Amino acid sequence: MDYRKKDNIEKENKLISLVQAIDQNHIPREGYRALAAIEHNLEREWAISEMRYRITKEINQKIAINLVDIPIPNKFDFVKISDIYDSEIIQRVIQNGKGGCRSIKDILIYIIPVLVNDGILNINDPIVHLRVSGDG
């Protein structure tokens, strides 16, 4: 058995888990950098960024992002009707008048085989319960 290959797979799985934990818990880049500076066993932030980029690139190839027009009379209307609090995203939407969305059909085509392979979804009783919510 090639131990270098096994080590690389373990390191990659650890990076994927770190990206997931950081994203799910809304840990900002600066916050993770501060933690990694204190705890030297944590992966460096650049490694996390590279893995996030690889994951995003792979998902974007499998599940396309479609641009949609968002008619916004003014900035304040968008801020009132939106659940988006990231000022950078708000600024881009206001400047461009466009937003992004992914097709639920494309997401299900991607995710259902994984659920079947992992034994989570029974193909004899293929009922998927969806909950649609925002980023929070």
C-alpha positions as CSV (number, residue, x, y, z in Angstrom):
1,M,0.0,0.0,0.0
2,D,1.3,3.5,-0.9
3,Y,1.3,5.4,2.4
4,R,1.9,8.7,0.7
5,K,-1.3,8.3,-1.3
6,K,-3.2,7.3,1.9
7,D,-1.8,10.4,3.7
8,N,-2.8,12.7,0.8
9,I,-6.4,11.2,0.9
10,E,-6.6,11.7,4.6
11,K,-5.3,15.3,4.3
12,E,-7.8,16.1,1.5
13,N,-10.7,14.7,3.6
14,K,-9.5,16.8,6.6
15,L,-9.5,19.9,4.4
16,I,-13.0,19.1,3.1
17,S,-14.2,18.7,6.6
18,L,-12.6,22.0,7.7
19,V,-14.2,23.9,4.8
20,Q,-17.6,22.4,5.7
21,A,-17.2,23.3,9.4
22,I,-16.0,26.8,8.6
23,D,-18.9,27.4,6.1
24,Q,-21.6,25.9,8.4
25,N,-20.5,27.9,11.4
26,H,-19.9,31.2,9.5
27,I,-16.2,31.5,10.6
28,P,-14.6,34.4,8.7
29,R,-11.3,34.1,7.0
30,E,-9.6,36.4,9.6
31,G,-11.0,34.4,12.5
32,Y,-9.6,31.2,11.1
33,R,-6.3,32.8,10.5
34,A,-6.1,33.9,14.1
35,L,-7.0,30.4,15.3
36,A,-4.4,28.8,13.0
37,A,-1.7,31.2,14.3
38,I,-2.4,30.0,17.8
39,E,-3.0,26.3,17.1
40,H,-0.2,25.1,14.8
41,N,-1.9,21.8,14.1
42,L,-4.7,23.6,12.2
43,E,-4.2,23.7,8.4
44,R,-3.0,27.1,7.0
45,E,-5.7,29.3,5.7
46,W,-4.3,29.2,2.1
47,A,-4.9,25.4,2.1
48,I,-8.5,26.0,3.2
49,S,-9.0,28.6,0.4
50,E,-7.5,26.3,-2.2
51,M,-9.8,23.4,-1.2
52,R,-12.9,25.8,-1.1
53,Y,-11.9,26.9,-4.7
54,R,-11.6,23.3,-5.9
55,I,-15.0,22.3,-4.3
56,T,-16.7,25.4,-5.8
57,K,-15.2,24.7,-9.3
58,E,-16.3,21.1,-9.2
59,I,-19.9,22.0,-8.0
60,N,-20.2,24.8,-10.6
61,Q,-19.3,22.2,-13.3
62,K,-21.9,19.8,-12.1
63,I,-24.7,22.2,-11.0
64,A,-24.7,25.4,-13.1
65,I,-25.4,28.8,-11.7
66,N,-27.9,30.7,-13.8
67,L,-28.1,34.5,-13.7
68,V,-31.4,36.1,-13.1
69,D,-32.4,39.8,-13.4
70,I,-33.4,41.4,-10.2
71,P,-35.3,44.7,-10.8
72,I,-34.3,47.0,-7.9
73,P,-35.7,50.5,-7.8
74,N,-33.2,51.5,-5.1
75,K,-30.7,50.1,-2.7
76,F,-32.9,50.4,0.4
77,D,-35.7,48.3,-1.2
78,F,-33.3,45.5,-1.8
79,V,-31.9,45.6,1.7
80,K,-35.5,45.6,3.1
81,I,-36.8,42.6,1.1
82,S,-33.6,40.5,1.2
83,D,-32.2,38.1,3.8
84,I,-28.7,38.9,2.5
85,Y,-26.5,40.7,5.0
86,D,-23.1,40.5,3.2
87,S,-22.4,44.0,2.0
88,E,-20.2,42.8,-0.9
89,I,-23.0,40.7,-2.3
90,I,-25.5,43.5,-1.8
91,Q,-23.2,45.9,-3.6
92,R,-22.8,43.5,-6.6
93,V,-26.5,42.9,-6.9
94,I,-27.3,46.6,-6.8
95,Q,-24.6,47.5,-9.3
96,N,-25.4,44.7,-11.8
97,G,-29.1,44.1,-11.1
98,K,-28.4,40.4,-11.4
99,G,-28.4,37.4,-8.9
100,G,-27.6,33.8,-9.2
101,C,-29.6,30.6,-8.7
102,R,-29.3,26.9,-9.1
103,S,-32.0,24.6,-10.4
104,I,-33.4,22.3,-7.8
105,K,-33.7,19.6,-10.5
106,D,-30.0,19.8,-11.2
107,I,-29.2,19.7,-7.5
108,L,-31.4,16.6,-7.1
109,I,-29.8,14.9,-10.2
110,Y,-26.5,15.4,-8.5
111,I,-27.4,14.5,-4.9
112,I,-29.8,11.5,-5.3
113,P,-27.2,9.0,-6.5
114,V,-25.0,10.0,-3.5
115,L,-27.9,9.4,-1.1
116,V,-28.7,6.0,-2.7
117,N,-25.0,4.9,-2.5
118,D,-24.8,6.0,1.1
119,G,-27.9,4.0,2.0
120,I,-29.8,7.2,3.1
121,L,-32.4,7.0,0.3
122,N,-34.2,3.7,-0.3
123,I,-34.8,3.2,-4.0
124,N,-37.9,1.1,-3.2
125,D,-39.4,4.1,-1.3
126,P,-37.8,7.1,-3.1
127,I,-39.4,10.0,-1.2
128,V,-37.3,13.1,-0.7
129,H,-38.5,15.7,1.8
130,L,-37.2,19.2,0.9
131,R,-37.0,22.2,3.1
132,V,-36.4,25.4,1.3
133,S,-34.7,28.1,3.3
134,G,-32.3,31.0,3.0
135,D,-28.6,31.0,3.9
136,G,-29.2,31.3,7.6
